[in-house]
Amino acid sequence: MDRGFGLELEETYGDTTVSKSNFDPDFWCQADEVDFKLNDEPVTRSGGSRMNKRARAGIMKPDGSTSSDADLQQLTWYFRGFLDNYVCATGPTPSSGHTQTYIHEFYGGEGKELPSFRGIAVFDMLKKYLYGMLIDQLKLDVSSDVLSVGAEWIYKTEKAGIIGQAGETFTEPDALTNENIFVMFYDIALKLNGSALDGVSTTFSYTGNNNHDVDGTIGL
């Protein structure tokens, strides 16, 4: 079948009244890794013997991870979710016959409430609808091949369906994938403090963390 992932911005954090049919991803990608789980293991107590006598539902701490070859469409949404403070401006006037260029800039900020997303994750026959997604970690890697982008997520909750059962379907959104051209290593230039790096660089890796306090969102 397929293994993919798509996102759209939420108007209200974790609004579970949005139905499955109203999910409309802003981007879609074929993913190398898609993993989302509720982490809702039960709490058991054995009493005076080694046999479990009692159990209660545990606390849900949903998290997930994604990884794929990066394209410009994905990078825009990942950086917006990781940093926010997004500004888009018209770039240099292109030569005749070329499409207009744009400059996308992102600025992190202290005490900033980051945007949240709804997401769709497809694992072959399983389809998950994810609510209240926040990027906790962003990782970029480039070597002698392509640029890859990975993210660690926390989210509020999910709904699920099995493709082919109870009317559940999946069709890859062609409008979002026709121009989905992955970024090669030679597409990338890097400056630190406004200056190019000294010498020749053969690899580059960046990892950033937002350090969300998952425990702090639970209970009192």
Secondary structure, 3 states (H helix, E strand, C coil): CCEEEEEEECCCCCCCCCCHHHCCCCEEEECCEEEEECCCCCEEECCCCCCCCEEECCCCCCEEEEEEECEHHHHHHHHHHHHCCEEEEECCCCCCCCCCCEEEEECCCCCCCCCCEEEEEEECCEEEEEEEEEEEEEEEEECCCEEEEEEEEECCEEEEEECCCCCCCCCCCHHHHCCCCECEHHHCCCEECCEECCCCCCCEEEEEECCCCCHHHCCC
